[in-house]
Amino acid sequence: MGHLHEDMREIAQCGLPSALEVMGERWSFMILRASFNGIRHFEDFQGQLGIARNILSNRLHRLVENGILKREPVPDDRRRVEYRLTEKGIDLLPTLVALRQWGEKYSARTQSSLTIVDARDRKPIAPIRLHAADGRPLRYEELDWEESEKVGK
């Protein structure tokens, strides 16, 4: 086992609970996935995901409220809005890809017929991994905790 031993009572000192508060359920990730695939309109989310209107409305509201998506009026029809990823939302891409890779590795379901590739080389991306500051891949056993004020000194 690694050396990752943090005080579980110090919940306020960890970003995981706040991240889960925003993204910690299936529909939020499915809406995020759809957003990365270019879906922008309420009706399109509903049609593509098969999600109930009330649940979709609630999740979109939470994602906007938390800065993951932003609402923008459609230029040629001000009555309609588009939901677009913010920088904060785009920063969730590695999380989404890591969860997808994990699901594809450990799920008993059929593998996806699509593979995420590098747009330049058209080759599959590498599995998401943790890396040291110098770029070398890290294993669980090589991780440890350090108080934030001591890091980098």
CNS distance restraints for C-alpha pairs under 8 A (distance, minus, plus):
assign (resid   1 and name CA) (resid 140 and name CA) 7.52 0.50 0.50
assign (resid   1 and name CA) (resid 141 and name CA) 5.84 0.50 0.50
assign (resid   2 and name CA) (resid 140 and name CA) 5.66 0.50 0.50
assign (resid   2 and name CA) (resid 141 and name CA) 3.86 0.50 0.50
assign (resid   2 and name CA) (resid 142 and name CA) 6.42 0.50 0.50
assign (resid   2 and name CA) (resid 143 and name CA) 6.22 0.50 0.50
assign (resid   2 and name CA) (resid 144 and name CA) 7.21 0.50 0.50
assign (resid   3 and name CA) (resid 141 and name CA) 6.81 0.50 0.50
assign (resid   3 and name CA) (resid 142 and name CA) 7.65 0.50 0.50
assign (resid   3 and name CA) (resid 143 and name CA) 6.17 0.50 0.50
assign (resid   3 and name CA) (resid 144 and name CA) 4.95 0.50 0.50
assign (resid   3 and name CA) (resid 145 and name CA) 7.45 0.50 0.50
assign (resid   4 and name CA) (resid 143 and name CA) 6.46 0.50 0.50
assign (resid   4 and name CA) (resid 144 and name CA) 5.07 0.50 0.50
assign (resid   4 and name CA) (resid 145 and name CA) 6.10 0.50 0.50
assign (resid   5 and name CA) (resid 144 and name CA) 7.70 0.50 0.50
assign (resid   5 and name CA) (resid 145 and name CA) 7.24 0.50 0.50
assign (resid   6 and name CA) (resid 145 and name CA) 7.27 0.50 0.50
assign (resid  10 and name CA) (resid  14 and name CA) 7.24 0.50 0.50
assign (resid  11 and name CA) (resid  17 and name CA) 7.28 0.50 0.50
assign (resid  15 and name CA) (resid  19 and name CA) 6.21 0.50 0.50
assign (resid  16 and name CA) (resid  20 and name CA) 6.06 0.50 0.50
assign (resid  17 and name CA) (resid  21 and name CA) 6.07 0.50 0.50
assign (resid  18 and name CA) (resid  22 and name CA) 6.63 0.50 0.50
assign (resid  19 and name CA) (resid  23 and name CA) 6.01 0.50 0.50
assign (resid  19 and name CA) (resid  24 and name CA) 7.15 0.50 0.50
assign (resid  20 and name CA) (resid  24 and name CA) 4.02 0.50 0.50
assign (resid  20 and name CA) (resid  25 and name CA) 7.75 0.50 0.50
assign (resid  22 and name CA) (resid  28 and name CA) 7.98 0.50 0.50
assign (resid  22 and name CA) (resid  62 and name CA) 7.05 0.50 0.50
assign (resid  22 and name CA) (resid  63 and name CA) 7.03 0.50 0.50
assign (resid  22 and name CA) (resid  66 and name CA) 6.94 0.50 0.50
assign (resid  23 and name CA) (resid  28 and name CA) 5.62 0.50 0.50
assign (resid  23 and name CA) (resid  29 and name CA) 6.58 0.50 0.50
assign (resid  24 and name CA) (resid  28 and name CA) 7.39 0.50 0.50
assign (resid  25 and name CA) (resid  29 and name CA) 6.95 0.50 0.50
assign (resid  26 and name CA) (resid  30 and name CA) 6.26 0.50 0.50
assign (resid  27 and name CA) (resid  31 and name CA) 6.01 0.50 0.50
assign (resid  27 and name CA) (resid  56 and name CA) 7.84 0.50 0.50
assign (resid  27 and name CA) (resid  59 and name CA) 7.21 0.50 0.50
assign (resid  28 and name CA) (resid  32 and name CA) 6.16 0.50 0.50
assign (resid  28 and name CA) (resid  59 and name CA) 6.08 0.50 0.50
assign (resid  28 and name CA) (resid  60 and name CA) 7.92 0.50 0.50
assign (resid  28 and name CA) (resid  63 and name CA) 7.55 0.50 0.50
assign (resid  29 and name CA) (resid  33 and name CA) 6.03 0.50 0.50
assign (resid  29 and name CA) (resid  96 and name CA) 7.35 0.50 0.50
assign (resid  30 and name CA) (resid  34 and name CA) 6.15 0.50 0.50
assign (resid  30 and name CA) (resid  49 and name CA) 7.46 0.50 0.50
assign (resid  31 and name CA) (resid  35 and name CA) 6.11 0.50 0.50
assign (resid  31 and name CA) (resid  45 and name CA) 7.03 0.50 0.50
assign (resid  31 and name CA) (resid  49 and name CA) 7.87 0.50 0.50
assign (resid  31 and name CA) (resid  60 and name CA) 7.89 0.50 0.50
assign (resid  32 and name CA) (resid  36 and name CA) 6.32 0.50 0.50
assign (resid  32 and name CA) (resid  89 and name CA) 7.82 0.50 0.50
assign (resid  33 and name CA) (resid  37 and name CA) 6.38 0.50 0.50
assign (resid  33 and name CA) (resid  96 and name CA) 7.46 0.50 0.50
assign (resid  34 and name CA) (resid  38 and name CA) 6.51 0.50 0.50
assign (resid  34 and name CA) (resid  39 and name CA) 5.40 0.50 0.50
assign (resid  34 and name CA) (resid  45 and name CA) 7.03 0.50 0.50
assign (resid  35 and name CA) (resid  39 and name CA) 4.93 0.50 0.50
assign (resid  35 and name CA) (resid  40 and name CA) 6.36 0.50 0.50
assign (resid  35 and name CA) (resid  83 and name CA) 7.82 0.50 0.50
assign (resid  35 and name CA) (resid  84 and name CA) 7.02 0.50 0.50
assign (resid  35 and name CA) (resid  85 and name CA) 6.75 0.50 0.50
assign (resid  36 and name CA) (resid  85 and name CA) 7.73 0.50 0.50
assign (resid  39 and name CA) (resid  44 and name CA) 6.35 0.50 0.50
assign (resid  39 and name CA) (resid  45 and name CA) 6.37 0.50 0.50
assign (resid  40 and name CA) (resid  44 and name CA) 7.04 0.50 0.50
assign (resid  40 and name CA) (resid  45 and name CA) 7.25 0.50 0.50
assign (resid  40 and name CA) (resid  82 and name CA) 4.95 0.50 0.50
assign (resid  40 and name CA) (resid  83 and name CA) 4.83 0.50 0.50
assign (resid  40 and name CA) (resid  84 and name CA) 6.22 0.50 0.50
assign (resid  41 and name CA) (resid  45 and name CA) 6.30 0.50 0.50
assign (resid  41 and name CA) (resid  81 and name CA) 6.75 0.50 0.50
assign (resid  41 and name CA) (resid  82 and name CA) 5.16 0.50 0.50
assign (resid  41 and name CA) (resid  83 and name CA) 6.34 0.50 0.50
assign (resid  42 and name CA) (resid  46 and name CA) 6.24 0.50 0.50
assign (resid  42 and name CA) (resid  56 and name CA) 7.91 0.50 0.50
assign (resid  42 and name CA) (resid  82 and name CA) 7.67 0.50 0.50
assign (resid  42 and name CA) (resid  83 and name CA) 7.90 0.50 0.50
assign (resid  43 and name CA) (resid  47 and name CA) 6.02 0.50 0.50
assign (resid  44 and name CA) (resid  48 and name CA) 5.88 0.50 0.50
assign (resid  45 and name CA) (resid  49 and name CA) 5.79 0.50 0.50
assign (resid  45 and name CA) (resid  50 and name CA) 7.82 0.50 0.50
assign (resid  45 and name CA) (resid  51 and name CA) 7.77 0.50 0.50
assign (resid  45 and name CA) (resid  56 and name CA) 7.86 0.50 0.50
assign (resid  46 and name CA) (resid  50 and name CA) 5.32 0.50 0.50
assign (resid  46 and name CA) (resid  51 and name CA) 5.31 0.50 0.50
assign (resid  46 and name CA) (resid  52 and name CA) 7.02 0.50 0.50
assign (resid  46 and name CA) (resid  53 and name CA) 6.86 0.50 0.50
assign (resid  46 and name CA) (resid  56 and name CA) 7.08 0.50 0.50
assign (resid  47 and name CA) (resid  51 and name CA) 7.63 0.50 0.50
assign (resid  51 and name CA) (resid  55 and name CA) 6.82 0.50 0.50
assign (resid  51 and name CA) (resid  56 and name CA) 6.19 0.50 0.50
assign (resid  52 and name CA) (resid  56 and name CA) 6.13 0.50 0.50
assign (resid  53 and name CA) (resid  57 and name CA) 5.97 0.50 0.50
assign (resid  54 and name CA) (resid  58 and name CA) 6.13 0.50 0.50
assign (resid  55 and name CA) (resid  59 and name CA) 6.11 0.50 0.50
assign (resid  56 and name CA) (resid  60 and name CA) 5.96 0.50 0.50
assign (resid  57 and name CA) (resid  61 and name CA) 6.07 0.50 0.50
assign (resid  58 and name CA) (resid  62 and name CA) 6.30 0.50 0.50
assign (resid  59 and name CA) (resid  63 and name CA) 6.11 0.50 0.50
assign (resid  60 and name CA) (resid  64 and name CA) 6.10 0.50 0.50
assign (resid  60 and name CA) (resid  69 and name CA) 7.76 0.50 0.50
assign (resid  61 and name CA) (resid  65 and name CA) 5.94 0.50 0.50
assign (resid  62 and name CA) (resid  66 and name CA) 6.03 0.50 0.50
assign (resid  63 and name CA) (resid  67 and name CA) 6.24 0.50 0.50
assign (resid  63 and name CA) (resid  68 and name CA) 5.10 0.50 0.50
assign (resid  63 and name CA) (resid  69 and name CA) 5.58 0.50 0.50
assign (resid  64 and name CA) (resid  68 and name CA) 5.79 0.50 0.50
assign (resid  64 and name CA) (resid  69 and name CA) 4.69 0.50 0.50
assign (resid  64 and name CA) (resid  70 and name CA) 5.31 0.50 0.50
assign (resid  64 and name CA) (resid  71 and name CA) 7.05 0.50 0.50
assign (resid  67 and name CA) (resid  86 and name CA) 6.75 0.50 0.50
assign (resid  67 and name CA) (resid  88 and name CA) 6.52 0.50 0.50
assign (resid  67 and name CA) (resid  89 and name CA) 7.23 0.50 0.50
assign (resid  68 and name CA) (resid  85 and name CA) 6.18 0.50 0.50
assign (resid  68 and name CA) (resid  86 and name CA) 5.62 0.50 0.50
assign (resid  68 and name CA) (resid  87 and name CA) 7.63 0.50 0.50
assign (resid  68 and name CA) (resid  88 and name CA) 5.46 0.50 0.50
assign (resid  68 and name CA) (resid  89 and name CA) 4.13 0.50 0.50
assign (resid  68 and name CA) (resid  90 and name CA) 7.85 0.50 0.50
assign (resid  69 and name CA) (resid  83 and name CA) 5.96 0.50 0.50
assign (resid  69 and name CA) (resid  84 and name CA) 5.29 0.50 0.50
assign (resid  69 and name CA) (resid  85 and name CA) 4.55 0.50 0.50
assign (resid  69 and name CA) (resid  86 and name CA) 5.37 0.50 0.50
assign (resid  69 and name CA) (resid  89 and name CA) 6.27 0.50 0.50
assign (resid  70 and name CA) (resid  82 and name CA) 7.99 0.50 0.50
assign (resid  70 and name CA) (resid  83 and name CA) 5.54 0.50 0.50
assign (resid  70 and name CA) (resid  84 and name CA) 5.32 0.50 0.50
assign (resid  70 and name CA) (resid  85 and name CA) 6.41 0.50 0.50
assign (resid  70 and name CA) (resid  86 and name CA) 6.36 0.50 0.50
assign (resid  71 and name CA) (resid  81 and name CA) 6.12 0.50 0.50
assign (resid  71 and name CA) (resid  82 and name CA) 5.63 0.50 0.50
assign (resid  71 and name CA) (resid  83 and name CA) 4.82 0.50 0.50
assign (resid  71 and name CA) (resid  84 and name CA) 6.55 0.50 0.50
assign (resid  72 and name CA) (resid  81 and name CA) 5.33 0.50 0.50
assign (resid  72 and name CA) (resid  82 and name CA) 5.19 0.50 0.50
assign (resid  72 and name CA) (resid  83 and name CA) 6.50 0.50 0.50
assign (resid  72 and name CA) (resid  84 and name CA) 7.40 0.50 0.50
assign (resid  73 and name CA) (resid  77 and name CA) 7.44 0.50 0.50
assign (resid  73 and name CA) (resid  78 and name CA) 5.35 0.50 0.50
assign (resid  73 and name CA) (resid  79 and name CA) 7.20 0.50 0.50
assign (resid  73 and name CA) (resid  80 and name CA) 5.97 0.50 0.50
assign (resid  73 and name CA) (resid  81 and name CA) 4.30 0.50 0.50
assign (resid  73 and name CA) (resid  82 and name CA) 6.17 0.50 0.50
assign (resid  74 and name CA) (resid  78 and name CA) 5.46 0.50 0.50
assign (resid  74 and name CA) (resid  79 and name CA) 7.52 0.50 0.50
assign (resid  74 and name CA) (resid  80 and name CA) 5.61 0.50 0.50
assign (resid  74 and name CA) (resid  81 and name CA) 5.26 0.50 0.50
assign (resid  74 and name CA) (resid  82 and name CA) 6.20 0.50 0.50
assign (resid  85 and name CA) (resid  89 and name CA) 5.27 0.50 0.50
assign (resid  85 and name CA) (resid  90 and name CA) 6.20 0.50 0.50
assign (resid  86 and name CA) (resid  90 and name CA) 6.18 0.50 0.50
assign (resid  87 and name CA) (resid  91 and name CA) 6.16 0.50 0.50
assign (resid  88 and name CA) (resid  92 and name CA) 7.00 0.50 0.50
assign (resid  89 and name CA) (resid  93 and name CA) 7.54 0.50 0.50
assign (resid  92 and name CA) (resid  96 and name CA) 6.29 0.50 0.50
assign (resid  93 and name CA) (resid  97 and name CA) 6.06 0.50 0.50
assign (resid  94 and name CA) (resid  98 and name CA) 5.92 0.50 0.50
assign (resid  94 and name CA) (resid 128 and name CA) 7.22 0.50 0.50
assign (resid  95 and name CA) (resid  99 and name CA) 6.17 0.50 0.50
assign (resid  96 and name CA) (resid 100 and name CA) 6.15 0.50 0.50
assign (resid  97 and name CA) (resid 101 and name CA) 6.05 0.50 0.50
assign (resid  97 and name CA) (resid 128 and name CA) 7.40 0.50 0.50
assign (resid  98 and name CA) (resid 102 and name CA) 6.07 0.50 0.50
assign (resid  98 and name CA) (resid 127 and name CA) 7.39 0.50 0.50
assign (resid  98 and name CA) (resid 128 and name CA) 5.55 0.50 0.50
assign (resid  99 and name CA) (resid 103 and name CA) 6.06 0.50 0.50
assign (resid 100 and name CA) (resid 104 and name CA) 6.11 0.50 0.50
assign (resid 101 and name CA) (resid 105 and name CA) 6.09 0.50 0.50
assign (resid 101 and name CA) (resid 127 and name CA) 6.97 0.50 0.50
assign (resid 101 and name CA) (resid 128 and name CA) 7.84 0.50 0.50
assign (resid 102 and name CA) (resid 106 and name CA) 6.13 0.50 0.50
assign (resid 103 and name CA) (resid 107 and name CA) 5.23 0.50 0.50
assign (resid 104 and name CA) (resid 109 and name CA) 7.94 0.50 0.50
assign (resid 104 and name CA) (resid 111 and name CA) 6.04 0.50 0.50
assign (resid 104 and name CA) (resid 112 and name CA) 7.41 0.50 0.50
assign (resid 115 and name CA) (resid 124 and name CA) 6.46 0.50 0.50
assign (resid 116 and name CA) (resid 124 and name CA) 5.73 0.50 0.50
assign (resid 116 and name CA) (resid 125 and name CA) 6.21 0.50 0.50
assign (resid 117 and name CA) (resid 121 and name CA) 7.81 0.50 0.50
assign (resid 117 and name CA) (resid 122 and name CA) 5.34 0.50 0.50
assign (resid 117 and name CA) (resid 123 and name CA) 5.01 0.50 0.50
assign (resid 117 and name CA) (resid 124 and name CA) 4.07 0.50 0.50
assign (resid 117 and name CA) (resid 125 and name CA) 5.24 0.50 0.50
assign (resid 118 and name CA) (resid 122 and name CA) 5.11 0.50 0.50
assign (resid 118 and name CA) (resid 123 and name CA) 5.54 0.50 0.50
assign (resid 118 and name CA) (resid 124 and name CA) 6.23 0.50 0.50
assign (resid 118 and name CA) (resid 125 and name CA) 5.99 0.50 0.50
assign (resid 119 and name CA) (resid 123 and name CA) 7.90 0.50 0.50
assign (resid 129 and name CA) (resid 137 and name CA) 6.68 0.50 0.50
assign (resid 129 and name CA) (resid 138 and name CA) 7.47 0.50 0.50
assign (resid 130 and name CA) (resid 137 and name CA) 5.93 0.50 0.50
assign (resid 130 and name CA) (resid 138 and name CA) 5.59 0.50 0.50
assign (resid 130 and name CA) (resid 139 and name CA) 7.58 0.50 0.50
assign (resid 131 and name CA) (resid 135 and name CA) 5.37 0.50 0.50
assign (resid 131 and name CA) (resid 136 and name CA) 5.40 0.50 0.50
assign (resid 131 and name CA) (resid 137 and name CA) 4.35 0.50 0.50
assign (resid 131 and name CA) (resid 138 and name CA) 5.31 0.50 0.50
assign (resid 132 and name CA) (resid 136 and name CA) 5.40 0.50 0.50
assign (resid 132 and name CA) (resid 137 and name CA) 6.34 0.50 0.50
assign (resid 132 and name CA) (resid 138 and name CA) 6.38 0.50 0.50
assign (resid 138 and name CA) (resid 142 and name CA) 6.12 0.50 0.50
assign (resid 138 and name CA) (resid 143 and name CA) 7.38 0.50 0.50
assign (resid 139 and name CA) (resid 143 and name CA) 7.13 0.50 0.50
assign (resid 146 and name CA) (resid 150 and name CA) 6.79 0.50 0.50
assign (resid 146 and name CA) (resid 151 and name CA) 6.54 0.50 0.50
assign (resid 147 and name CA) (resid 151 and name CA) 6.65 0.50 0.50
